[in-house]
């Protein structure tokens, strides 16, 4: 009778937990639908960005084929521009950045020796920057997509295990639960952008075998890392080096760190300091209109393509931020539900053929309290819940064995131990 009374309480708790898992599944399915909309927008933005970058590169190549028209003038200016550019960049770097000035100096020297004034004349560093950002965005997207897939798989595993638990406990309710499962598993056509690398092999999947782990394990480190990266890149658009000047008053610490990273990664970043050198500025002002009007038209087309590509690159950054923020919001809600109800999925492999979840082994009156001999002695109950080891629990002596609260207290304590 005690086992039956205790199992009745456990049955109710299991049913409540299964309903909680249903909430998790409902939330995940809605998030998956929203995710598909984000993917379509990302895909369209990426396509238009790549088209603009490709157009810019074509115009750059066409200009490069014509550069001999102004080559003599620009080469003379370039020989006077290079030492000033190197001096200006290295002075800024040594004053602002913590270390690595020697290595950066050698890299810059090699870069300038193999470059031409044409790279300044067509703002070539803007194309380099766009291509570099495109690679970073692709890595961020791959990471987010991999983690989103793991999140979906984790919730689906918990839901499927809970389906088995429900079917074994309540076979006559199997159809309604099945209807729920079908209702919340619509035929969504998952359209994911193709991943170019298989750096992940779902190694994190076993993480979900224990439902009490936090779903934030998947997203939080990635969010913090890419959020910093996106903020730095946003600063590079808003405060391009050279236009904002090099005085300490015109930059904040975040801007300086961003510039230091950029120069270490790519010496072409020093080209942004061309405005600090008179001969470099003169290269920008070289007008080839009189000798070849088509060059001016090509240059305008190049500028238009670059502006368009930069606009779509910023848009892609914004979409990635939105994706991250929505994922963190969803994982926060899933964490709360999982901590309350995810434990029920562990029962999928242990409920087969079990008549009673809670088995009472022994019930004993403990020794009287020496400090208060008149007080009724507490009761020690040994029980086994699901597949756990036997547990020894204590019920206050003022609650008699035939009190309905007696087994409710035992079952509640046993379940708390099992969850822990």
N, C-alpha and C positions, 0 to 999 in steps of 0.2 A: 504493500500500500504506500509506503514511504517512497519507493522508487517511482511508482506511478505518479504520485503527487509532485515529486521533483521534476520528472520528465515533462509534465504538463507545463510547468514554468519554462523549462528549457525550450519546449516546442514553440511557445509564444515568442521567446527571444530569437530563436532561429528564423521564424517567419518574419519578424520585424527586420532582422538583418537582411533577409532576402529582398524585402521591399526596399531597403536602403541600397542594395546592389542594383535594383531596377532603376533607382534614381541616378546612379552612376552611369548606367548604360544609356539612359535617356539624355543625360548631359553630354556624354561622349558622342552620341549620334548627331546631336544638334551641332556640336563643335565640328564634326567631320563635314557636315553640309556647309557650314560657314568657311571651313578650310578650302573646300573645292572652289568657292567663289574667289578667295584670295589667290589661289593658284592660277586661275584663269587671268586675273588682273596682273599678277607677276609675269606670267608668260607673255602677255601682250606688251607690257612695259619693256621686258627684256628684248623682245623682237624689235620694237621700235628703236630702242637704245642701240642695238647692234647694227641696225640699218644706218643710223646716223653716224656711228663710228666708222662703218665701212665707207660711207660717202666721204667722210673727212679724210680717210687714208687715201682714197682715190684722188681727191683733190690735191693732197699733199704730194702724191707721186707725180701728178701732172705738173705741179709747180716745180718739183725737183728736176723734171726733164727740161724745164725752160730756164733754170737758174743761171745758166751760163751767160744769159743776156746781161745780168747785173753782177756777175760773178767777180769781175775785177774790182769794182767799187767795194763790194761787201768784204772781199778777202783782205783788202788793205785795212778796213775798219776792224775786222775780226782779229788781226794780229795785235792791235792795240787794245781791243776789248778783253782778250783772254787774261792777261796778267791782272788787270783791274778786277775782273770777275772773280778770279781765284782769290786775290787778296781780300776782297770784300766778303766773300763767302767764308773763308777760313777765319777771318777776324770775328765775324758773327758767331761762327761755330765754337771757337775757342773761348769766347766770352760767355756764351749762353749754355752750351752743352757740357755735360760732365766729363766725358772721356772720348777717346778714339779719334782725336784730331789728326794724329799722324796717319792713320789708315785712311781717313776721309780725304786728307790732302793728296795722298798717292792716287786714290781712286779718281778724284777730281782732275788731277793732272793728266791721267790717262784718258779720261773722258773728253777733256778739252782738246787734246792732241788728235783725237780721232773724230772730232765733230767738225761741223762747218758752220759758217754764219747763217746758213739757211735754217738751221734748227731754231735760231732766235727769230729770224724773219717770219717764220710761219707759226710761231708759238708751239713748237714741236713738243715741249714738255707737257702741254695740255693733253695731247693724244696719249703720251706715255702714262700720264696720271689716270686717264680714263681706262686704259687697258689694265693697269695695276688694280684699280678699284673694281673692275669687272671680275678679276680673279678672286678678290677678297669676298665680293658679294656671292660668287658661286660657292665658295667654301662655306660661308655662313648659311646659305640656303640649304646646302647638302646636310649640314649639321642639324639644322632645324627640322628638315624633312625626316631625317633618320630618327630623331628623338620623338617627333610626332607619331611616326609609325610604331615606335616602342610603346608610346602612351596608349595608342589604340589597341595594340596587341595585349597590353597588360590589363586594360579594362575588359576586353573581350574574354580573356582567360578567366578572370574573376567571375564574370557573368555566366560563362558556360559551366564552370564548376558549381555555381549556385543553382543553375538549372537542374543539375543532377541531384543536388541535395534536396531541392524542392520536390522533384519527381519521386524520390525514394520516401520522403516523409509523407507526402500527400498525393498518392497516385491518382486519386479521384479528381484532383485539381490539375492534373497534368495538361489537359487541353487548354484551360484558360492561361496557364503560364506559357504554353507554346504559342498561343495567340499573341500574347504580349511580346514574345521573342520575335515573331514575324513582323509585328507592327512597328517595332523599333529597330528592325534591320532592313530598311528599305533598299531597293536595288540602286544604290548610289554608284555612279560610274566614277571611280577614282581616277582622276587625271593628274598625274604628278610629272613634274618636269624631269627629264632624263638625268640621272646622276652619272657623272663622268668617271667617278672612281668608287671602288668598293672598299673604302677605308674602314667601314663598320661591317661587321658580320653578325649583328644582333647579339653581341656578347653580353649586353646588359639584360637580355631577356630573362635569365634565371632570377634577376632581381625581383621580378613580380611573383616568384613562387612564395614569398613571404609577404602577405598583404599589409603588414604594419610598416613596411618601409615607406618613405616619403616619395611621392611622385616628383617632388621638386628636385630630387637627385638627378633627374634627367635634364632639367631646363635651367636651374639657377646658375651653375657655373658658366654655361654658355651665354646666358643672358648678360651676366656681369661683364664678360670678356667682350662680346660684340657691342654692347652698349657703349663701352669706353671707346671702341674702335670707331663706331658711327659718330660719336661726339667729336672725336678728333678729325674725322674726315669732313664733318659739317663745318668745323672751323677752317679747314683748308679752302672751302668755297667762300666763306664769309670774309676771311682775312688773308687773301693771297699775298704771299711774301713779295715784297717789292712795292706793291701799291700801298700797303699799310705803313711802309717805312720800316727802318731798322732800329729806331730808338726804343729803349726799354719802356718808355711811357706809353708807347702805342700798342704794346702786346701784354697779354697776361701770361701767367705761368703755364696754363694749359696750351695756349698757342705756341709757346716756345718749345714745349715738349713735343708737340706735333711736328714742328719744323725740324727739330733734331732727328726724329725718327725718319722723316722723309729724306733728309740729306744723307743719313747713314745707309738707307736702302737704295737710293737712286741719286747719283750725282747730278742728274738733270734738274733736280730741285734747285740747284744753285743758279740755274738760268733765270729763275724768278727774280733774282737780284740785279738783273740787267739795268733796271732804272737807276741804279746807284752809280753806273759808269757812263760817262758821256759818249764814248765811242760805241758802246753797246746800244745806247738809245738811238744813235745815228743809223745803225743798221736797221732798226725798226722803221725809220723814216725814209729809207731808200725807196724811191718811187720809180718803178719800171714802166709806168704808164706810157711815157713818150716813146720808148723803144718797143714795147710789146703790150698794148692795151689788154690783151687777153689775160695777162698775169694778174692785173688788178681784179678782174672779174672772178678768176679762180680763187684769189685770196678772199674775196667777200663770200664766195660760196663755201670755202673752208671754214671761215668764221661762223657762218650760219649753221653749218653742220655740227661744229663743236659746241655751240650754244645749245642746240637741240639735244645733243648727246648728254651734255652735262645736266640739262633739265630732267631727262628721263633717268639719269643715274641718281639724282637726288630723289626722284619719285620712287625709285626702287628701294633706296635706303629707307624712306618713310614707310613703305609697305612692309619691309623686314621688321622695322620697329613695331609696327602694328601687330604683325604676326607674333612676335615675341611677347608683347604685352598681353594679347589675348590668350596665349598659351599659359602664361604665368597665372592669369586669373582663373583659367579652367583648372589648372593643376592644384591651385589653392583650394578650390571647392572639392575637387576629387580627393585631396588629402583628408579633408574633414570627413567626408563620407566613408573613405576607406578605413580611417582609424576607428570609426564607429561600427562599420558593418562588414568590412573586408574579411574578417576572421571566418565568416561562415563558409567561404570558398574552400577552406582547408578540410572541410568535412566531406568533400566529394568522394574521397577514396576510402572512407572509414565507416560510412553509414550503411553499407550494403548488409542486409540480414540482421541489423540491430533492432531488437524489440523495444529496448528502453535506453535512452541516452544516458540517464543518470542511474547508476547502480549503487544502492546503499549496502555496505558490507557489514559494518558494526555500529551499534549505538550504545554508548557507555556513559554512566554518570561519573563525573570526575570527583576527586576527593573534596570534602567540604573545605571551605575557605577558613583557615585557622584564625584569620583576623576578624571574621564575622561568621561564627559557626551557625547562626540562625538563618543566614542567607541560603537559599536553595542552591545546590551545587550546579555548576555549568555542565553541559552535555557535550561529549566528544563524539563526533560522527565521522566515520571513515567512508568515503565514497569514491567512485570512479566515474569520470565524465568522458564520454567519447572514447578516445584512445589514450587518455592520460594515465599516469601512474596513480595509485591510490593516494587520496588526499585526506589528511586529518584536520577536520574543521571543528570549531567551537561555537556552540549556541548558548546564549545567556540562560542561566538556570530559571529565570522567572517566566520563560516561555516553555510550556509543556509540550510533550511529544505529539499530542493530538491537536495542538493548535495549528491552524492552516498556515500561520506565519512561520512555523518551525521549518518546514521543508522549503518554503520560499527563501528563507535566510540561507539555508544550506545550499540550495541550487544557485542563488545569486553569488555566494562566495566561491562556489566551485567554478562557475563560469568566469568570474574575474581572474581566478588563478589560471584557468585554461587560456584566456586571452593573453595574459602576461607571458 
